[in-house]
Amino acid sequence: MQWYPLLAAPSVLWLLLVINIAGTIYGYIWYGPQLAETPSRFLLFVPDSPTASLFFVFVLLAFILKRNWPLLEALAMVTLLKYGIWAVVMNILVWKATGTLGWQGWMLIFSHGAMAIQGLLYAPFYRMKVRHLAFAAIWTLHNDVIDYVFQMLPRYSMLEQYIPQIGYFTFWLSIFSIAVAYVLGIKEGRLQISLK
């Protein structure tokens, strides 16, 4: 509780904003080859992690302005947690499947772990309602359909034989992320802190 004022400090918010903008740009570049081959109707749903961090960029901008944008808070919290955990698990699976993981894989584990953590750390500042979480839930589950029914998931060639199992894991990870967002972001009695 004592360190929550630090999270709301303008210098911390600006630092996180710069980091998240840089990470978002890098993420869209990482997806570049896949996006170049993606049918236009799926483009919005392919770059999962950079879109999650983009949602959080807008949440941070709102905090800097001493405001709350609850729909973006719901989208950010659910997707940061989901894709943060997802990327950590996938890169660990790559390491297990191949016996090696390059610097980029370790960087992805670290950065995506941080994504998940930051989404949770700021939960007491969120002011989302059930309707905002419902929209985020639909967005997230719809994204699972796009990824695993239409095969638009991020490309990890060494894990292709496990796509059905990964799809099953991802669905339940979505449900878990939505539930956590409800407990930490909406449920009565949760910790709430003002931005001041």
N, C-alpha and C positions, 0 to 999 in steps of 0.2 A: 504493500500500500504506500510505503514511504517514497518509492521511486516513481510512482505514477505522475507526480508533478514534473519530473524530468522528461517523461514521454510527451507531455504537453508543451514543453519549452519550445519557443519558436526556433531556436538554433537546431534542436533535434529534429523538429518537423521539416525544416529546410534541408537538413542533411539527408534525411530519409527520402525526401522528394527527389533530390538530385540522384541518389543511388537508385531509386525505383525508375526514374526516367531513363537512366543509363541502362539498367537491366531490361527495361521494356524494349528499348531500341535494339539492344543486343539480341533479345529473344526473337523479335521479328526478323532480324537478319539471319538468325539460326534457322528459322523456318523458311527462308527465302526459296531454296530449291524446291521444297514441297509445295509452297504457295504458287510457284510458277506453273506447276502441273495440276493444280486444284481447280475443279469446275467452279465458276464464279458463284454459284448458289451456295457453296460450302465455305467460301473464303472467311466469312465472319467467325466460323466455328472451328477452324483448324488450328490457329496459333493459341493454344490453351493457356500456357503459362504467361506469355507476354500480355495477353488480354487480361488475365487476373491481376497482374501488377499494374496494368493501365487503370483498372478500376480503382486500385489503391492509390494511384497517383492523384485521382480526382478526390478521393477521401481526404488525402493529406492536404490538397489545395483548400478544401472546405475547412479543415481544421485550422489552417493558417489564417483563414478569413473569419475564424471563430464561428463557424457554421457547421451544420450537419446535413449531409445529403443521404438520407436513409436507404434509398434504393441502391445507390452505389456502395454503401456500407455492407448491405446484405450480399450483393454480388461479389464484392471484394472478400469478405470473410469466408464465404463458402468456397469460392474458387481458389483463393490463396491456400487454404487448408488442404483442399482436395489435390490440387496440382502440385503443391509443395511436397506433400507426402508421396504422391504418385511418382514424381520424378526421382525422389530419393530411392524409393523401392525399385524402380526400373533400372536405375544405374547400379544398384547393388546386385540385381539379377544379372545384368550384363557382366559385372565382375565375376559373379559365381559361374556364369555360363562359359566365359572365355578365359577366366583365370587372370585377367588383366584389366586395368581401367586407367586410361590416360588422364592427363591433367585436366582436360575438359570435363571428363566424367566426374572427377573429384570436385571441380568447380561447380558443376551442376548440383551435386549432392549438397554442398555447402550453401549455395545461393538459394536453392529451393527449400532446404530446411529453414533458412532464415525467412523466406516468404511465408511459410506456414506459421512460424512463431510470431512474426510481426502482426499478422492478421488476428491472432488470438490476443496478443498483448494489448491491442487497442480496443478490445471488446467493451470495456467499461465506458468508453467514450461514445459508442454507437447509440443511435436513437431509432433503430429500425423497428418496424411493426410487422405483424404477421403477414400482411399483404405484400410487404417488400420481400420477406423471406420466401413467400409462395412464388413470387416472380423469379427469384434467384434459384429456387428449387426446380422450376420448370425449365429455366435456361440450362441448368447444369445437367439435368436428366436428358433433355433434348440433345445436348452436346454429346452425351454418351451414345445416343442412337446414331448421331452423325458419325461418330468415331468408329463404332463397332458394327453397325448395320451397313453403312456406306463405306467403311474402311478408310476413314479419314484420320485415323489416329496418328500420333507422332511416329516417325519411322525409326525403329530399332531392329535392323535386319537380323541380328543374331537372336532375337526373341520371337520371330515370326511364328514359329511352331507352337508358341504358347498364347497366341492371341485370344482364343476362347477363354482360357483361364484368366488372362489379364482383363478381358472385358467383364467377366464375372466379378473379379476383385474391384474393378473400377466402379461398377454399379453400386456395390456395397460401400465403397469409399465415399461415393456421392451421398448416400443415405447417412452415413456417419457424419460427414461434414455439415449437412443440413441440420442434423440433430444437435451437434455441438453449437452451431450458430444460434439455434433456438435457445439452448440452455444458457449460453453466455451472453447472447445479444438481445433476448426478448423476455425470457421467463421472469415472472415476478420474484422479487427477493434477490435478484442478481446484483452484483456490484456495479454501481453507476457513479461516474465521476464527471463533473462539469469541466468543459474546456476553459471556462473563465475568460 
